[in-house]
Amino acid sequence: MRRSDLGEFEEVVLLAVAALSPSAYSVVIAEELERETGNTVSTGAVHAALQRLEQKGYLTSLLGEATAERGGRRKRLFTVTPLGGRVLSEVRAVRNRLWDRIVPHTILKWS
């Protein structure tokens, strides 16, 4: 897949799924992204991104066990597929190569 197939929000959702696996579901993903970014993240936006990522083959999901805390409802748990892992590695490599090309004194000017 080409890098352009993954939007910025999709990238951080995919990363959150990888970090939270095997307990990654929409509510905890949104909470994790809020904690990491300091921005409000709606579960609706996370749901939409999860659906897109699953359609692209970057994630798979299954229904977990019903829990009393959720009124007997089951959580949809997400995991990163091998393709999703390759895409994340590709994105990281591109970012690292670009960061490595920035001259250190340029970064100091931003401070």
N, C-alpha and C positions, 0 to 999 in steps of 0.2 A: 504494500500500500504506500501511497505517496503521503508525505508529511502533511500536505494540505487537506487530507481527509480528517484531520484531528484539530478541532478548534481549541482555543486556550482553556475554556471552561471544561470541555470534555477531557482535556489532558489532566487537569487537576482532579477531576472526578475519578478518572482512571487510576491516577496515582493514589488517591484516597482508598479506592477499592483494594489496591495492592497492599497498602499499609494496614488496612483493617481486616483483611481476609484472615480467617474464614467467617468473620462476623459482620461483613459489610452489607448493610441495608440502608435504604434512603435516609432515614432519620439520623443515624449515627454518621453517615457520610456528610450530611449537611452540617451537623455539629462539629465534626472534625475540620471541615473547610472554614467554618466561622472562626474556630479556635486558631487555625493557622494563618488565615488572611486578615482577621479583624473586621471582616465585612459580613453583613447579613446575607445568608444564603437560604433561599426558600426550598422546601422539600419538593415543590412542584418543578422548579428548575432542575433539581437533582434527578427527579423521576424522568423528565424529558431527556436529559443527557444520558441516563442509564439506558433508556430505550434505544437511543441512537447508537450508543456504543455496542449494545447487544446486536442490533441490526447489522452493524459493520463487522461483527464477528470478533470484537475485542473483549467482550465479556460473555459469560454464561450465567444463568441464574437457576435457582431451584427454591422451592418453598420449604422453609424450615418448619419445625414443630410449632403447634399452637401453644400459646402461653396465656396464663391467667392475666398477666399484666397488660396484655393487648386484647382482653375480652374474648379470648379463645381464637383470635385471628392469627394467621401464620405470617411470618416475615418472608419477604422475597430476598434471598441472600445471593450476592453477586461474587464472582471470582473472575480473575483475569485469565484469558485464554493464552495459549502460546503465541498467537498472532498479536494479541494485545501487548504481551510482554516484549515482543520484538519491536513493535511500534514505540513503546516507551523507551526502549534502549536506543532506538534510532533518534528519537527526539532529544534524549539526553546527550547523545554524541554530537548532534548538530549544535546544541546550545554550548556544550563544553568547547568545541572547536572555535566558535565565535568568541566566547569569553576569553579563551587563550590568546586570541589575536588583538585584544584590547591592550594597549600599552599601559603599564601600571600608573604612569603619571596622569593619564587621562582619567582614570578612576578617582584619583586624589582630587582632581578638579571638581568632580561631582559632589564631593563631601561638603 
